[in-house]
Amino acid sequence: MATTHGKIRTNVYLDAEIKRKAQEIFKRYGMGLSDAFNIFLAQAVMQQGIPFEVKIPNEETAQTIKDARTGKNMSHVSIEELKKETGA
């Protein structure tokens, strides 16, 4: 593996679509994938673990997520309707 100024080149296998979407987000911050990985790794070292909560959804939550992704049991609600219902 090649090194440059204390940095090392490595290979990781990524989901192509997730990588593309993540790169679009990081680009808005003016950073590349390597920058984002370095931030993630630095935070993992500082926190001595994964720097965010990782949860496995229960069956009800998993089904709700699946339904939402397919549009099942969903209805369109406008901001105005939400404001009216909440009194905002």
Secondary structure as the mmCIF struct_conf table of DSSP 4:
data_model
#
loop_
_struct_conf.conf_type_id
_struct_conf.id
_struct_conf.beg_label_comp_id
_struct_conf.beg_label_asym_id
_struct_conf.beg_label_seq_id
_struct_conf.end_label_comp_id
_struct_conf.end_label_asym_id
_struct_conf.end_label_seq_id
STRN STRN1 THR A 3 THR A 4
TURN_TY1_P TURN_TY1_P1 HIS A 5 GLY A 6
STRN STRN2 LYS A 7 ILE A 8
HELX_RH_AL_P HELX_RH_AL_P1 ALA A 16 ARG A 28
TURN_TY1_P TURN_TY1_P2 TYR A 29 GLY A 30
HELX_RH_AL_P HELX_RH_AL_P2 LEU A 33 GLN A 47
TURN_TY1_P TURN_TY1_P3 GLN A 48 GLN A 48
BEND BEND1 GLY A 49 GLY A 49
BEND BEND2 PRO A 51 PHE A 52
HELX_LH_PP_P HELX_LH_PP_P1 ILE A 56 ASN A 58
HELX_RH_AL_P HELX_RH_AL_P3 GLU A 59 THR A 70
TURN_TY1_P TURN_TY1_P4 GLY A 71 ASN A 73
HELX_RH_AL_P HELX_RH_AL_P4 ILE A 79 THR A 86
TURN_TY1_P TURN_TY1_P5 GLY A 87 GLY A 87
#
